Amino acid sequence: MLEELSIRNFAIIDDLQIRFGPGLTILSGETGAGKSIIVNAVNLLLGARASSKMIRSGSETAEVEALFRISPDGAVAGQLAGLGLGGPQEDWLLIRRVVARNNRHRIYINDRLATVQAMARLTENLVGISGQHAHQKLLKEENHLLILDQFAGLMPLRAEVGDLYRRLFPLVERRQKLLEAQQRRAEQLELLKFQQNEIQQARLEQGEDERLEQQRARLRNIQTLFSGIHRCLDLLYNGDGAVTEQLAEVEKELNTGAGVDPDLEKFARTVSDTIYRMEDLSAELRTYLRGLETDEGRLEEVEARLDQINRLKRKYGGSLEKVIEHGRCLAGKLASIAGLDEQIAAVEEELAAVHDRLCKACRKLSQARQKASTRLARRVETELADLEMGGTRFRVLLEKPAPAASQPEYFVCRDAAVSETGCDRAVFMIAPNVGEELKPLAAIASGGELSRVVLALKVILAKNEAVETLIFDEVDAGIGGQVAEMVGRKLESLAEHHQALCITHLPQIAKFGSRHFRITKKVKQGRTTTSVEALSADQRVEEIARMIGGRKITPTTLAHAREMLETP
């Protein structure tokens, strides 16, 4: 419940505080006093766009603050926790919106900074304003189906249909991609098999390119290697004065000296070992020489193989390792393409199952809507009769929208297009006068008739309505007299289920309020200011008298006002 509303520096409002209570609260005042400004301020808390033009002249900021009493274990408390704003304290929820002239607007929920989206999510279940916007909303046929579903308690089934409908989208998209791949399959298979054969026939080995590069370098420089190795053998073993020959002389001298000094024997052994190593080295070099290939045909083979490997590297990744890895992956890709038929079959099986469930849920929803449409029509006619629209005929026309030519078959049930709300379209039809044909509500309803239809629906939906506080701004548009009194009675009845606030010019409505505020506009120190005053019993009589007879209040109008308030 909305307990308190504070407005500061907003339009012509300087500083305004209103404390509300349960039941029906009336706000009245002369035209231009600022009643609509209060509604605009509340709209800011519902997520309406903020503008620096809303700020009172001479001020840098405007503020709107609302204090709500909520249940600590209710939906709003759960939303607070979900938004990371904590739970309410002592059953209270405080929302404040600051509009700044520099457009750096701020929102506070329980004194913590929050976003417009968070505020709107919270307040959508706290406050609903029924004014010109509600009338326009009722004229839009896409809202008629929602009203019918709310009346019939079909929102859970409607949500189930929406969930199934949304599940179809990724499946349809998946199927389409698989079908496109299937169409390209022959071309892809040919390409992948060619690549696979090309890599397999190459019989590549890890590190083969590096070994071939080394072999090519040796083959290209074979003469240099031959002459160099022969020279080394001459120096080590074959030539006059070779290293091994000189070392043998050294060993001989050391062995002679060892006969005199045994300590030289170890040096002689070292030289002997060196001679053996030099002989081994010479033997290995001769083996290397025998292994050198002088066949020019082999160089051509190596060059051709390297060219083949480098061509594959350029095509498949830049390195021999990536070429080999690509070859391994081709088998998996070929298997995947070969299994497209199975994948398509699996997706189509799931699509068929979801589509079947969707169609069954749509049929169930349509049947329930058909039954509920008759009950809603009777209820609306009864309520309108109470509002001096007796004889009015009201019907809910349910139609099956035809599918578009390009619409996928999975979004069609029994030749009807399916959306996330099912396969029905609802249109409210009305004949306000006896003898007239039923026509769409938007085509014939006058302002006064529309106001009464809105109110009738609000009364009917009162028990199902999630919004706790209802604000009626233009409920008296185009009505008066006895009709206005019946509207007042309906508002009084509605206030049994919700906190109701009504801005009105009609005393026939105002008399049903459990509390009454008067909105006035005054000029103080050269500035126009709007103020709100809670009326006592005597002041309420005066306000009702003003609403009856205008500014000039006579004993007769006072007596009439007193009689109105005393008459149940």
C-alpha positions, 0 to 999 in steps of 0.5 A: 500500500502507498503510505506517503508521497512526497514531491519537491520542486516539481513543476509548480509544486514546491514541497508537497506531502500526502499521507494515504490510507486503505480504501478509496481516497479522493483528490479534488480541486479546481481545473489547473490546480495541479492534479495531473502534476501529481499523476505525472510525478507518480509516473516517474516512479513507474519508469517514465522518462525524466526531463529537466523541464519538470524542475520548478523554476529556480531549483536545480533538482526535483524529487519524488519519493514514495513510501510503501508498506509491503509484506516481508515475504511477498513478491516485492520483497523477493524482487528486492533480493533478486535485484541485490537491493536487500529486503525491506526494513520493518515492512517498508519500501522507500523509492526516491527519484531525483531529476537534475537540471544537468540530466544526471538523474538518480534513483534510490531504493531503500536509500541505495542507488538503483537503475530505472529498470530496477525501479520499474520492475518493482513498481509495476506490481505496486501502482497502476494508473488508470487514465487516458493511457488505460483508455488508449490501452483498451482501444488496442486489440492486442491487449484484449487477449491479455484481459481475457486471460487475466479474467479467466486465470489463464496466465500460467497456461499462456506462459507455458505456450510462450515457453514452448513457442520460444523453444521452437526458434533454436530448433528451427534454426538448427534444422535450417542450418543442417538442411543447408549443409546437406545441400552442400554435402556433395561438394563438401564431401568431394573437397574433403576426400580430395584433401584427405587423399592428397595428405594420405598419399604424401605419407608425411612423417614428423620432422621430415622437412627438416631432415630433407633440408639438411640432406639437400644442403649436403647434396648441393655441397658434395664436392666441398665436403669430399675435398675437405674430408680428404684433406682432414684424413691426410692431416690426421693419418695418410699424409707425410707428417700426419698427426698420428705419425707425430703423436707416435714419435711423442709416445716413443720419446715419453716411453724412453723417458719413462725408463728414467722417470716412471712419472712420464709413463702416464703421459705416454699412455695419454698420448697412446690413447689419443693416437687410438682416438685419432685412428678411430676418427679417421675410420669414421671420416672414411665411413662418412666419405663412403656414405656421401651420395654423388648421384645427382638424381637423388638431389632432384628427388629431395628437391621434388619432395621438399616442394611437395611438402612446402605446397601442402604446408601452404595449403593446410596451415604453414607447418608440417605438424599442422598439415598432419593434424589437418589430415587427422581432423578430416576423418572426423569432418567426413564422419560428421557430414556423413551423419547429417541425415541422422542429425536432421532426423534427431532435430526434426523428431525433437521439433515434432515433439515440441510442436505437438506439445505446443499445439495441444497447449494452444488448443487447451488455451483456445478452448478455455478462452472460448468458455471464458469469453462468454462469462466475461461478456456477461460480467461486463454487460452486468457491470455496464448495466450498473453504470447506466449502460443497460441494454449494452451488448458486449462480446469477445470475438475470438479469431484464428489468425491465418499463417503467412505464406513464408511462415514455417510449418512448426509455427502453425497449428490446424491452419492457424498461425501460432505466436507466444500468446497462442493461436487466438486473436481477441477483439472486444465488440460492443453495441451500446444502444439497443438495435445497433450491430456489434462493432469493435470497441475502438470504432464506436465507444465514446469517451464516457462509454470507454471510461465505464468499460475501463471501470467495469473491467477493473472491477471484474479483474479486481480479484486477479489484479496484481497491482496493489494501488490503483490510481484513477485519473479520468474515470469521470470523463464524459459522465455525470449525474446518476452514472457518476454515482454508479461509478463512485459505487464501483470505485468503492467496491474496487477499494475493498480489494485494492487501495484506490486513489481517484482524481475527480471533479464530480461530487457524486463520485467524491462522496464515496471516498473514505478520505478526501484531499483538496488540491489548490493553487495559490500565489505566494511571494510572486510564485505559484504553488500547489498544495494538498490539504486533508479535509476534515468532515466540515471541510469535506462538506464545503469541498463537495458543495464547491464541486456542486455549485462552483466557487459560490457556496450557498446554504442550499449547496452546503445542505445538498453536499451534507445530504450527499455525504450522509446518503449511503 
